[in-house]
Amino acid sequence: MGLLRSDRTDSLFTPRAVWVTGPIIIGAGPSGLAVAASLREQGVPFVVLERENCIASLWQNRTYDRLKLHLPKRFCQLPRMPFPDNYPEYPDRAQFISYLETYAATFDIKPEFGVTVQSAKYDEDTGVWRVLASPASGKSTVEYLGRWLVVATGENAENVVPDIPGLDSFSGEITHVSDYKSGATYRGKKVLVVGCGNSGMEVSLDLCDHGASPSMVVRDAVHVLPREFLGKSTFELATFLMAWCVPLWFVDKVMVFLSWLVLGNLARFGIRRPAVGPLTLKNTHGRTPVLDTGAMARIKSGDITVVPGVARFTKAGAELSNGTEIDVDAVVMATGYKSNVPRWLESGLFGKDGYPTTAFPNGWKLGESGLYSVGFTRRGLSGASADAVRIAGDIGKVWKEENKPTQRAAGAGHRRSISVIF
């Protein structure tokens, strides 16, 4: 796994030090696995640190039962391993988890689970990254040291819950979408879903299917696109057009036209379309368009009620921004996630928003200190996979040059000089 030294401490107050001969990868989600597999192909050792007890913890522990990939599987596969041929076009949650577990086994990726990173900073004097981490086992703190650090914790590390007045006074159940599993427990209840992204739409649909009465908050303008048109993926069509160098503004117009053609005028149902096109909006602000999987039909039939923003919560419901009051039995916060990188990474190369300060497509390599990022492009699994290959290639080039047979002696001397900091 690339661990060269361990179990040495200077005092009771000095963490155990571990020298990593290759990159330190933080995060064992799809992005971290993609980097690890690509490094394995390059022959570069590594260590993967994961705070949870499994790979892809977001998918395994914080997703609802009916979730499927929203894009065709070929756009979601990780490097060097396609999905099985017998998988459907849109694999479900269980199939995707199985794919990831097979992927980790195929490339012999064995993360160190239950390891929470407290801080990571670059030591200018020694030229190494110092990563301080706490094992869940309760053992002493460990300091991992290595020349390269790959941040793979992604965009969805922590829940986002907006500070809405009166939320603490609401007497019903409040659940973040990360804890929502199925609408079965909400049968017969009036449920307010706060958020109208892909999760908010799909949770509202799931509630309908289980006999609940959902109201979905649509505060801002949002693009809703059909997932497919004439049996073909809308995303795939957009990708095809851009591959032929069709201007982005024109592709946006095609997407908006298809939405109007398939879904109709959504404004009469309380859903306003942004002035900026869906792909331009995603590229500039990271706002992903909603791909409809059936929720719009239930909105049109009245099974899902669209409501404006929430001004405040009351004990028995909510007062909306238009002054209307509604009774609610439960609330599901489909308000998304955020990066947690600013909390532990000591580097000006990530902004306060938790994203690299270097814009796409160059954000995978940050400066010359050996810092890399993957899974922060707002371009899904395909973006993460592409960056993983770039990262492995960049590190692999240096690794192979330094580990040529004629340079082994010099390489060993370098490691000895580093080890004195223990």
LOSEFI-291199 format. One record per residue (C-alpha): x, y, z. Coordinates in steps of 0.2 Angstrom, whole numbers, plus 2048, in hexadecimal, padded with zeros to 3 digits. Example, Ala and Ser with C-alpha at 12.3 -4.5 7.8 and 13.67 -1.06 7.14 Angstrom:
2
83E7EA827;8447FB824;
This chain:
422
800800800;80F80C7FF;81280D812;82580D815;827811828;81C811837;81B80F84A;82881B84F;82482985B;82F836864;824838873;81383587A;80D845872;814841860;809838854;80F82884C;81782C83B;81482382B;81E82681C;81482380C;81F81F7FD;8128247F0;8038307F1;7F7832800;7E58317F9;7D8838805;7C7831801;7C18207FB;7B38257F1;7B28227DE;7BF8307DB;7CB8297E7;7C98187E0;7CC81E7CF;7DC8267D4;7E28177DD;7DE80B7CE;7E78177C2;7F68187CD;7F68057CF;7F78047BC;80680F7BD;80F8047CA;80E8127D7;80B80E7E9;7FE8187F3;7F4818803;7E181D803;7DA824813;7C7823816;7BE82A825;7AF81E823;7AF80B824;7AC807812;7B080D800;7A48197F8;79B81D809;79082A801;78881D7F6;78880F803;782819812;77B82980C;7708267FD;75E8217FB;7588107F5;7518157E4;76181E7DE;76881A7CD;7768227C3;76E8317BA;77A82F7AB;77D8207A0;7898147A7;79781779B;7988297A1;79A8237B3;7A78157B2;7B88177BA;7C88157B1;7CD8047AA;7BD7FB7AF;7AC7FD7A6;79C7F87AE;7977E67AB;78D7E379B;77E7DD7A4;77C7ED7AE;76D7F87A8;7718097A0;76E8117B1;7758067BE;76C8077CF;77480A7E0;7787F87E4;77F7F57D3;78A8047D4;7907FF7E5;7947ED7DF;79E7F57D0;7A88007DC;7AC7F17E8;7B17E67D9;7BC7F57D2;7C57F67E3;7C87E47E4;7CE7E37D1;7DB7F07D4;7E07EA7E6;7DA7FB7EE;7DA7F8801;7D680980A;7DA80C81C;7C880E823;7C3818832;7D1825830;7CB837832;7D784482B;7D9852837;7E585D82D;7F085C81E;7FE86981A;80D86A80F;81E86B818;82987780E;839872817;83885F813;82D860803;82085480A;80E85480F;80A851821;7F8849824;7F3848836;7E583B838;7DB832846;7D7820844;7C581B84A;7CC80D854;7D181A861;7E481685E;7F082585F;7F0832851;7FA82E842;80483A837;806834825;81483C81B;81683C808;81B8467F9;80A8467F1;7F88497F8;7E88457EE;7D884D7F4;7CA8427EF;7BD8467FC;7B284D7EF;7A485A7EE;7988507F9;7A184E80A;795856816;78285A816;77C86B813;76D87181E;76788381B;76488E82A;751891828;74889A836;73E890841;74587F83C;74987A84E;73787D853;72F871846;72886384F;729856841;73784B83B;745854831;751849827;75F84E81B;75E84580B;76E83B810;76483281D;75582F812;75381D80C;74181B806;730823806;72981480E;72A81C81F;72182B81A;711823813;70282E816;70C83C81C;70E84E815;721851811;72A86180D;73985D802;74586C803;74F86C7F2;74B8697E0;75B8627D9;75C8507D3;75B8497E5;74C8547EA;74384F7DA;74683D7DC;74283D7EF;7328457EB;72E8387DE;73282A7EA;7278327F7;7198327EB;71C81F7E6;71A81B7F9;70A8247FC;710834804;70B8467FF;71B8507FA;71D8627F8;72D8677F0;7358787F3;73B8807E3;7438917E8;74E8957D9;74D8927C7;7538817C1;7568787B1;74C8687B0;75185D7A1;74A84C79B;75683E79F;75383778E;74D83C77D;74782F771;74F82277B;76082B77B;76883378A;76784678A;778847791;77F83C784;778847777;77F85777F;79084E780;78F84976D;78B85B768;79A862772;7A685576B;7A285C75A;7A686D760;794874760;79588476A;78F88277C;78188F77A;77A88576C;77A875776;77187E784;764884777;762872772;76086C784;753879788;749875778;74986277D;74386778E;735871787;73186477A;730855787;72B85D797;72286D791;72087E799;72687B7AB;72288C7B1;7108897B3;71587B7C0;71F8877CA;7308837C2;7398917BA;74888F7AE;7588997B0;75D8A67A3;76E89D7A2;76E88D798;77087C7A2;78287879D;78888979E;78188B7AF;78987A7B5;79A8807AE;7998917B6;79088E7C6;79087B7C9;77D87A7C8;7798697C1;7698687B7;75B85C7BD;75984D7B2;7478487B4;7448357B8;7318377BB;72E8457C7;7278517BA;7198467B6;7148457C8;7158587CA;70A85A7BB;6FD84E7C2;6FE8577D3;7058497DD;7148547E0;7108667E5;71D8737E1;71F8817EE;72A8917EF;7388947FB;73589180E;7358A2818;734899829;72F889831;72188883E;71D87A84A;71187183F;71887682E;71F885824;71C89681E;72189880C;7288A8804;7188AC7FC;70F8AD80D;70689C80B;70789081A;70787E818;70586F824;714863824;71785282D;729850828;73785981F;744852814;75385E811;75985A7FF;765869801;7758607FB;78785F801;797868802;7AA865802;7B2864813;7C486780C;7C6879814;7C4871825;7D4866824;7DE86B815;7EB879819;7EE880808;7E98907FE;7E68857EF;7D58807F5;7C888E7F7;7BC891806;7AE8897FB;7B88787FC;7BD8787E9;7CE87A7E1;7D388C7DD;7D98877CC;7CB8867C0;7C58777B6;7CD86F7AC;7DE8727B5;7D886F7C7;7DE85D7C8;7F08637CC;7F28727D8;80387A7D8;8148717D9;81386A7EB;80C8597E6;7F985E7EA;7EC8577DF;7D98577DF;7CC84B7D7;7B984C7D7;7B785F7D9;7B48637C6;7A08637C8;7A18577B9;79C8467C2;7A58367C0;7AB8397AF;7B48487B4;7BC8407C3;7C28317B9;7CA83C7AC;7D38467BA;7D88357C3;7E18307B3;7EA8407B2;7F08407C4;7F682E7C3;8008327B3;8088427BB;80D8397CB;8128297C1;81E8337B6;8288397C5;8278297CE;82E81F7BF;83C82B7BC;84182B7CE;8408187D0;84A8137C1;8578057C5;8658117C3;85E81D7D0;8588117DE;8678167E9;8638287E7;8518257EB;85481B7FB;85F829801;8518367FE;84682B809;85382A817;85483D817;84283F819;840832827;84B83D833;83B847837;834839840;
